[in-house]
Amino acid sequence: MIYKNANLNGKEMKSFAVENGRFAAFGEFSALEKQYPQAKIEDLKGRITACPFADAHIHLDYVYTASLPAKATASGTLFEAIDNWSEAKDRLTTEEIKKRAYIAVKQQIACGVQYVRTHVDVTDPKLTALKAMLELKEEVRDYMTLQIVAFPQEGFFAYKGGAELVEEALKMGADVVGGIPHFEFTREDGVASVKKGFELAMKYDKLLDFHCDETDDDQSRFVESIAALTYFNGMQGRSAASHTCAMGSYNNAYAFKMMSKFKKAGLNFIVCPTENCYLQGRYDSYPKRRGISRVDELTKNGLNVSFAQDSISDPWYPLGNGNLMHQLDFGLHLSHMMSIPEIEDSLKFVTDNGARTMCIKDYGFKCGNSANFVVLDADNTVDAVRNTSETVLSVREGREIMRKEPAKVLTSYSF
């Protein structure tokens, strides 16, 4: 198959050939046509052809449960939502969790997402959600790469037996060690939970991804512990700090100091724009904080930052639809990264950077890599972001897994 007139990542026009599910060649269409005379041809008409979207942070076991707890999250805060969820999750079944997750996965696929890291609550002696996600991972593998985080939603130590349940989840097949140090009872327990997470990751050769400092408290600084342990344990590139909302409240001297430490650690950062601008600032009158990390400063310092969905209609966040173009739109606005050059370079926040966080190796427009890509209904990145353009084609290992016709405006007027 030859795809011609592809605008690769909104940066360069090329044509490319796909053979046996992999990228075989890139170049001028005329040359590829001679090289592959029997190939079928599709004209992408200059539309943006990007690496598939990678959502490095979502909770698929929670999707569509906004009305499940008996009490609504009236305060709109993270901690009340966790308490409400704790009272409701015992009623869940494997079948019911999978049924909801399938709806979300299909919606993500329709939005061009092919890589997903899902945090799965393992503070449940029955590990019901984990079992559901392990089954789901295998059942959707032809359409999506699903990475599972053993996530102790109620804490390693704040929940009795939490650490043991995380370890059991890793033995059962979870890919990543999770944690939530700011939810532990004391700072000492929070630091101990980070250390325990690294101990388990080293023991089972797993990646790490902590919910970290998801608060406006400027004294919540567990990210420094994660950076230090990443650096001293040689885990550069293999660990991530999700949220880091408190960084938006740190004093500048401390933040400046930490940038160099983050860089040495090769720490990945995951920001959930819509979720955290909803959850954070809840204790403020005015001015109200935006609730997201220092995306602009992290990016300028060479750190890897990605944007993610986090929730789809659950006790933490009532909206969400799996479309990472919405997260990109919000993320750029909230981060004040709205210059034309910044927008032109912004697709990385929902594609390459997320894949890098997930340590996906077989990714990108390179001969020999799996032919995984999406096509957006736009011919330049600025328009794609401005219009939150739809994905009109998604190809995985050379197979078309989703196609939709671009919207047409019907009018009796002549333009």
N, C-alpha and C positions, 0 to 999 in steps of 0.2 A: 504494500500500500504506500502511495506517495501522497503526502499532504503538502500542497503548494501554497505560497503566499501566506505563511504563518508569521505573525508578529510576535517573536519569542520574548515573553515577559515584558512586552511593550517597549523593547529596546532595539531589536534588530529584525529585519525582514529576511526570512530564509524559507527554504523548502526542506523537507526531510522524508526519509524512507523508513518504513517499519517492516521488519521481516522476522518471522518466528517470535513475535511478541516483544521484540526489542528494537531500539533505535539502531538502524543500520548505517545511515549516512545522512549528512547535512550538506547543503550547498545550493547551487542554482538549479532551478527546476529542469532546465534543458539538459543539464549533465545527468541528473538523477533519472530522467526519462530514458536516456540512452543506456544507463547502467541497469535499469529495471524495466525493460520494454513491455513486459507482461503485467506490470503492476496496475491496480486500480488507482484512480486519481480522485482526490477531493480537494477542491479549492476553498481555502479558509478565508479568502477575500480580505486579507490584511487584518483580520480580527486578532485580538490578543490571545496568544497561545501560551499558557502558563503551566508550570508544574502544578500538580494537584494540590488543593488546599489541605493543610495539616492542622487539625484542631488538637493542640497539645494539652487541653484541660477541659474536661466536661465530666459530669456525673450521670452516666446513662442509667444507673439503677434508680435515680431519683426522678427521671423525666415524667411530666404530666401527673405529679402528685401534689400540686399546689393546694388542693382541697382535701388531701388525705388526713392530715392532723385534725384532731377535734377542735383545736384552737388555731385561729389565724395568727400569722406573725404580725401582730398589731403595731409593734414598735419599728418594724422594718429592719431589725438588727440581726447580725450574724448569730449572736449567742442565743437569742430567743428562738430563732429558726432551728438551731441545733437541739435545744430542749424540746421543742414541739415534735421534731422528727424522732427523737428518742422514744417518745411515748407512742408513736404511730407505727414504727417499722416492724414490730413483732407480728403484725397482721399480714405481712407480705408473703407471697409464695414465689417459687422459682418461675412458674409458668406466667404469673401476672407481671413479674418484673421483665421477663423476656418480651412479652406482648407489647408493653409500653416502649421498651428499648428499640424494638423493630420499627415502630412508627418513627422514632427519632432518627434512626440510622437511615431509613429510606429518605427522610427529609434532608439529611446531611448529604447523601449521595446525589440527590436532585440539585443540591447547591454546589456540587463539584468537590466535596470532601472525600478523600480516599484514605487519609491517615488520621487516626483518632487515639488519643490517650484518655482513658476513662478512669477516674478515681472511684473505687468501689468500697463502700463502707463495710469493714470487716469487724466492727465492734458489735458482733452478733454471734453468740456461741454456735448457732446453726450454720453460719456463713452462707445464708440463703442467697444473697445478692451475688456473692463471688461465684457460686455454682452456676447461677444464671448467666453471668458474663463470660465464664469460661466456655459454656456451651455456645453462646452467641458468637464469640471470637472465631470458633471453628466454622460456624454456619455461614458467616459473612465474608470469609477470607478471600473469596474470588472477587469481591467488590470493595473490600475495605481492609486495611491493616489495623487491627485493634490491639492496643497495648493496655494492659491492665495494671493499675496501681493498687497495692494492698494498703488501703487508706483507713486508719483508725479515727473515724469521724469524732468520736468522743474521747480521744486521747490514748497514748501509749499507757499512761499511768493513771490518768483521771478516770479511766474505765478499767474496772478490775479485770485483769487478764488480757488487757489490750495488746501488750507486747507479744504474748504467746499466740494470740490470734493472728497478728501480722505474720509471724514466723510460719504458722500453719498455712496461711494463704500463699506464702512464697513456695512452700513445699508442694502445694496443689497446682501451681503453675502461674501465679502472678508474676508480672515482668518487672515491676518497679516497687521500691519501698517508699511508702508515703509517711506523713506525719503532720501534726498540727501543734507545734510547740507553744503557741500563744494561747491555746485552750487548756493547757495543763494548769494545775492548781498554783504552782509557784514557778518563779524563774528557774530555780534549780531543777525542777522536774522538766521544764521545757528544754533546758540544755541537755539534761540526761536523755530525753526522748530523741534529740538529734543524734547524740552519741550512739544510742541504741539502734537508730536507723542505719547509721554508717556501719555498725558492727554486723547487722544482718545483711546489708548490701555486699559487704566484703566476703561474708561467709558463703552467700549463695550466688555471688557474681551477678548482682542485679543493679539496675539504674536507681537513682533516687530522685524524688520530687516531693518537696515539703510544701504544704500550705503554710505560708510564712508571714508573720506580722500583718495579718489581715485585720487591721485595726488602725484607728487614727492616733493611738497612743504613741507619742514620740519616744517613749522609753522601751517600746517593744523592739528589740534588736537581735532577734534570733538569727537573722540573716548573716550576722558576723560569725556566729558559730558554724553555720552551714558552709560559709566561704572558707573558714579556717580548716575545718575537717576535710573539705574537698581538696584543698591545697596539700595538706600534710599527708593525706592518704593516697595522693596521686590519682584522684578521681576527676581531674579536669575534663570538662565536656560531658561528664556522665551524671552530673547532679544539677537539679533545677530548684529555683525558689519561685513558687507561684504566689501571685498577689503582691506581696511586699508593699501594701498600702501605706504602712507607717513611714516609708521612705519619703512620702510627700510631706510629712510633718517633721522630719529630721532637721536639725540645724545644719546650715551649709558647711560648717567646718567639719562636722562628723561625716556628712555625706561625701565631701571632697576626699577625706582620708580613705573612706571605704571603697571608692571607685578603683583605686590602684589594687586594693586587696581582691576585689571581685575579678579584676582582670587577671591577676596572677592565678586565681583559682579556676579561671575559665568557666565561671558559673553562668548557667542559663537562667533567664528570667521570663516568666509567663505572666502576662497582664490580661485581666478580664474586664474590659472597659465598661460595658453596660452593667454588668453585675455589681461592680464595686462603686460605680458612681451612684447606684441605687442604694447599696447597703451602707456606705460610709457617710460621714458627715452627720450622722443621726444624733450625735450628742452636741452638735454645734447649733447655736442660734444663727447669727450672721456675723461675719461671712462664713459660708459653709464650704468645707473642703471637697475637692473633686473625688478623692478616694482612690486615685491610681498612682502608681509608682512614677519615678523620674525617668520616663521613657526617653525623653530627648537627651538627657545627660548620659544615661546608660548607653544609648546608641552612639553618641559622640565619643564616648570612651572605648568604643570597640566591643561592647558587650552584646551578646546575642539575646534579642528580645522578640517574643512572639505574642500575638493577640489570640485570645481563645474565647469560646462561648460560655463555658462554665455551667450554666443551667438552662433548661427548657421547662418552664412552668412548674416550678417546685416550691417548697416552703421558703427558699432563699430568694427566689426571683420569679415573678409571675409570668413574665414574657419569654422571649427567646425563640429562635426558629432554626438554628443550625447554620445560618448563612453568615459566613465569615466576612463577607463584604460589608455587612452591617457593623461588625466588630472593628473592621478597618476604618470605617467612616467615623465611628465614635472615638476610637483610639487616637486618630490624628487630630480631631477636634479638641479632645480633652488634654492632649499633650502639647498643644500649640505647635504642631508640626505641619503647618499649612502652606509653606512656601512651595512654589511649583516644583523645584528640584526635589524637595522632600516627598511630595505626592508622587512624582514620577518614579521614585525609588521605593515606594511604600508596599508593593505587593509582597515583598520579602517577609513582612510581618505575619502574613497568613499562609505563606508557602514555605520557602527555604528555611526560614528561621525556626518554624515549628518542627520541620523534619529534622533539622540539626539538633534541636532539643531532644527529640525522640531517638536520636542516633540512627536514623534511617540511612543506610549506605547506598542502596540501589535507587537513587533519586536524582533527577535532573536530566537536562538535555545533553546527553553524552552517549556516544556510540557504545553499544554493549549494555547500557542500562535498560531496565524494563521500560517499555513504551507506555508510560503513564503520563497523561496530560489532560488539561481542560482548555476549552475555548470559551472566551467571554464575548458577550454581545457589545463589543466596543473596539475601536481601532486605536485607542491610545489610553494610557493609564489614568490621566487626569479625568477624562470622560468616564472611564470605568468606575473610578472612586466617586465622582460627582453624582453619577446616576445609580450607584450601587448595582452595577450591571449584572445581569443574570449569566449563569453558566449555561451555554446552549449545547455543549458537547463534553462528555467525559469518557476518556479512553483509558483502559487498564490492561496492561500486558498486550496491547494491540487490539483488544476487544472493546467495542463500543458498549458501555454499560448505562449510558444515559444520553438522550438527545431530546431537545425541545426546540420548537420553532420560535424565533424571535418575535416579540410582540409587534403587531402591525396596527398603525393608526388608520382607521377608515374615515374618510371625509369626502364631502362633495365639492370641497374647494380645490382649486388648482393653485399650486405653489410653484 
